[in-house]
Amino acid sequence: MEIYHDSEITVHQLNELREEDKK
């Protein structure tokens, strides 16, 4: 599982941020 408990952020959230950057 690629989950960062310390940052409270999941890979899914990171992917969403990347999609916004593509726009």
FENNOR-V8361 format. One record per residue. RES is the residue in three letters. PHI is phi as a letter, one per 30 degrees, with the letter a starting at -180 (none if undefined). OMEGA is omega in degrees with one decimal (none if undefined). Layout:
res = <RES	RES>
phi = <PHI	PHI>
omega = <OMEGA	OMEGA>
//
This chain:
res = <MET	GLU	ILE	TYR	HIS	ASP	SER	GLU	ILE	THR	VAL	HIS	GLN	LEU	ASN	GLU	LEU	ARG	GLU	GLU	ASP	LYS	LYS>
phi = <none	c	b	c	d	d	d	h	b	c	e	e	d	d	d	d	d	d	d	d	d	d	d>
omega = <179.1	-179.4	-179.2	-178.6	-177.9	-177.1	-178.2	179.5	-178.5	-179.9	179.8	179.7	-179.8	180.0	179.9	179.9	-179.6	-179.8	179.8	-179.6	-178.5	-177.6	none>
//
